[in-house]
Amino acid sequence: MSTGLAVGRSHAGAGLALALVSAVTFGLSGPFAKALTDAGWSATGAAFVRLAGAAVILLVILAVVRPGVMAAVRADGGALVLYGLLAMAGVQVAFFNALLYLPVTVALLLEYTGPVFVILWVWLVRGQPPGPRTVLGAAVALLGLTLVVQVWSGIGLRWEGLAWGFAAALCQAAYFLLADRAGNETPPLVLAGVGMTVGAVVVGLLGLLGVLPVVVDIGATGVLLAGVDVGWPVAAGLLVVVSSVIAYLTGVAAIARIGASRGALVALLEVVASAVASWLLLGQVPTVVQALGGVLILTGVAFTNTARPVALVEPEPGLP
């Protein structure tokens, strides 16, 4: 009995550690992408490199592991395509474009209002009203949002950044809804690998059609992290390997050990990690009011996650 309990605790401890690694590595994506866009890359170009680079690595892993990719595609191909379109391409393009106008932490906090849109969707479209705990969480998150955006401010934040930030939130809401649907039948590694591939193709097509500029400046200089010009290969490599592949793989491994609900709560530390990284690597420091708003948003999201609405069965954590 005691041996089994010790093994269970060790298993859970390893899961929490993996979830923490996933949250921190995801939180670094904003500063890495910001360094590239400040050096002349387009936001869509940074998103394309991240998606395409991670897709190549994950497809190699899938080819070795063989967790039933074709079976998953045949069973729920439509959901996988939508997942790649919205949850991968949509989230990352919107978030990286928001970084052109907003501090990293503010853009990420706007994205993390996605669960509020999930609640509205489940209520208005599926006809399932939220419970008191969920309503409280949404209200707290919206209060925090007003502090982050500072709607009363005479200067305010750029409307373009707000628009992209809320677009990222809507795509994050789609991520939760689609991950819930496809995740019941599709292994998480397949979901990530196929989603990354679809997302890379979509962003590449947007660039070829001239809808969004995909600028990848391989001659760029001044790619600054912590005041040091690290060069674009280092920043892009960190964005792909650390903030995509390692982040997703550790997130998948964490979910297998502690479940998606606990994993989603640990994933809220992504915002904290992003705030610290943005301060150390980019010199961005949120105001006291914005920090308070961020705490309220994360508290509200935590309430909505622990409420576990019946229409969503444990959404997966981990977004750029």
N, C-alpha and C positions, 0 to 999 in steps of 0.2 A: 504493500500500500504506500509506504513512505517513499519507496523508490519510484513508483509511478507518479506520485505527487511532485517529487523533485524533478523528474524528467519533464512533466507538464509545465512546471514553473520555468525550467530552463528553456523549453520550447517557446513559451510566451515571452520570456526575456529576450531571446534572439529575435523574435518577431517585432518587438517594440524597438530594438536596436536597428533593425532593418528599416522599419517605418521612419525612424528618425533620420537615417541616412537618406532615404528617399525624399523626405521633406526638405532637408538641407540642400540636396543637389538640385531639386526642382527650383528652390528659391534662388539659386545662383544663375538661372537662365536669364533673368532680367538684366542684371549687370553685364553679363557676357554679351548679350544682344545689343545693349545700349552702347557698349564700347565699339562695336562694329558699325552701328548706324551713325555714331558721332564721327567716325572716320570716313564716312562717305557711302557705306553700304545702304541700300534701301531696306526698309523694314521687311518687305516681302522677300527680298533676297536673303536676309538672315533667316527668315522662317523656312525658305526653300532649302537652304544648306542644312539647317537643323533636321528637317523632315527627311530629306534625301539621304543624308549621311547616316542617320539613325536607322532608316529603313533598310539600307544595305547591310548594316551590322546585324539587325534583328532577323532579316531574311536568312542570313548565313546561319544564325543560331537555330532558326526554325528548320532549316534543311538538315541540321545535325540532330536536333531533338525529335523532330517529326511528331508534333502533338495532334495531328489530324487537321491540317490546314484545309485541304480540299473538302473534307466532310463538313467543316464549319462553314465554308463558303457556300456549299450546296444547301445547307440547312438554313442559313440566315444571311445570304449574300446581300440582300437589300439593306439590312440594318448595318452591315459592315461598311457598305459604301457610304451611307449617311453618316456613320461614325467617323470615317476618314474625312468626309467633306466638312462636317461641322465641328466635331470634337477634336480633330487634329488640325486640319488646315484652317478652319474658321477661328478657333481659339487662338492659335499662334499668330496668324496674320493680324487679327484684331489687337491682340495684346502687344505685339511688337510695334504696330503703328501707334498705339496709345503712348508708347514710350517716347515717341518723337515729340510729344507735347506735354507729358506729365512726368513727375518723378516716378521711379520704379515702384515704390511702395504704394503710392496712390493708385497707379494703374492696376496693381495686383489686388488691392482692396476692392476696387470697382468690380473686377472680375469675380471676386469671391461673394458678390451678392447674387450669384447664379442660383443658389438654392431657393431664394425668395421667388424667382421666376418659376422654379419647379413647383413650388407650393401653389402659385397662381394657376399654372397649367393643370395640375391635378384637380384643383377646385373647379375651375371654369370649364375645362374640356371634359374631364372624366367624371365630374359631378360628385367629387369626394371632398367635402369641406374639411379643413384642417382642424386638429384638436387644439385645446387651449395652450398646451406647451409649444406647439408649432407656431401659433399666432403670436405668442409672447416672443419667441425667438425671432420671427420676422420683424416685429415691431422694434425690438432692440437693434437688429441689424440696420433697419432703415434709419433709426435715430443716429446710429454711428455713421451711416452714409452721409447724412446732412452735415456732420462735423468734418468728415474727410473732405467733402466737396466745398464746404463753407459757402453755402448759397447766399449768405448775407454779406459776403465780402465785396468791397467795391471793385477789387481787381478780379478776383475769382480765378478759376482754372480755365484753360483754353477749351472752347466748346468742341473742337475737333478731337481733343484727347478724351473728353467725356463721352463723346459719341462712340469712339473706338472702344473705350473701356466698357461701356454698357453692351456694345456688340459682343465683346469677349464674354460678358456675363451671360448673355443669351445663348452663346455657343457652349458655355460651360453647363448651362441648364440642359441643353441638348445632350451633352456628354453624359450627365447623370441618367437621363431618361433612356438613351440608347445603350449605355453600358449595362443598365438594369435589364433591358430586353435581351441584348445579345449575350450578356454575361451568364445567363442561365444555361446556355447551350455551348458557348464558345470559350475555350481556354483563354485566360487573360493574356498569355504570351501571344496567341494568335490574334487576339483583339488588338494588341499594341502593334504587332508587326504588320498586319494587313492594313490597319488604320493609318500607320505611318506611310506605307506605300501609296495608298489611295490619296492621302493628304499631299504627298510630294508631287504626284501626277497632277492633281488639281491646281496646286500653286504654280507648277511649271506651265500648265496650259494658260492660266491667267496671265502669266508673263508673256508667253508667245503671242497671245491675242491682244496684248497691250492694255488689258483691263487694269492691271496693277504693275508698277515697275519692279522688275526683278534685277536689281543692280548688285553684282558681286564684284567688288573692286579688288582684284588680286594685287594691285600696285599700291593699295592703301597704306598710308603711314599714320602714325599718331593713334594707334589702337591702344588706348590707355587703360590700364588697370592698376589701381593704387599709385597713379602718377608715373607708371613705367610703361614705355611703349613695348608691348609684348609681341606685336606683329599679328596680322590677321590669322595666320595658320594656328597660332596658339589659342586665340579667343574662339575661333570657329571650332577647333578641336575640342576645347573644353565644353562648348555649347552642345556639341554632338555627343561626345563620349560621357561626360560627367552629368550634364543636365538633361540628357535624353535617355541614353542606353542604361547607364548605371541607375538613374532615377527610376526608370520604369521597371527594370529587373528587380531592384531591391523592393520596390513597391509591390510587385507581384509576389515575391517571396514572403513579404510581411503579411499580405492578405491571407496567404495559405496557412500562416501560423496563428494570427490573432483575429482574423475575420475582417471584413471590409468596414464594418461600423467603427470599430476601434481604430482601424487604419486611417479612416477618413478624419477622425478627430485628431490623431497625431499629425496628419497632413496639414492641419491648420498652422502648424509651426513653420510652414513654408513662408508665410508672410513675415514672421519674425526673422527667419534666416535671410530673407530678401532684404529686409530693412537694415540688418547688421551688415550684410554684404554691400549694399548700396552706399552705406556710410563709409566702410573701409575701402572699397574699390573705386567709388565714384564721387565720394564726398557729399552725397545727398543725405540730408537730415530732415525728417518730417517735423512739422511744428508740434507743439504740445497738444493743441486742439486736434490735429490730425491723428496723433498717436492715441489720444483718448477715443476718437472715433473708430480707429482701427481695432482697439480692444473691444468696443461695443459690437462691431461687425463680427469679429471672431466669436464673441460670446453668443451672439444671436444665431450664427451658423451652427455652433455647437449644440444649442438648444434644438434647432430643427433637425440636426442629424440624430440626436439621441431620442427624438420623438418617434422616429421610424414610421413615416406614413405608410399605410398599407399598400399604396400603389407602387412604392419603390422598395425593392428588397436589397438593402445594403449597397449603395453606389460605391464605385471604386474611387479612391483618392488619386492625387497626383496630376496637376496641370502646370505649363510653362509659366 
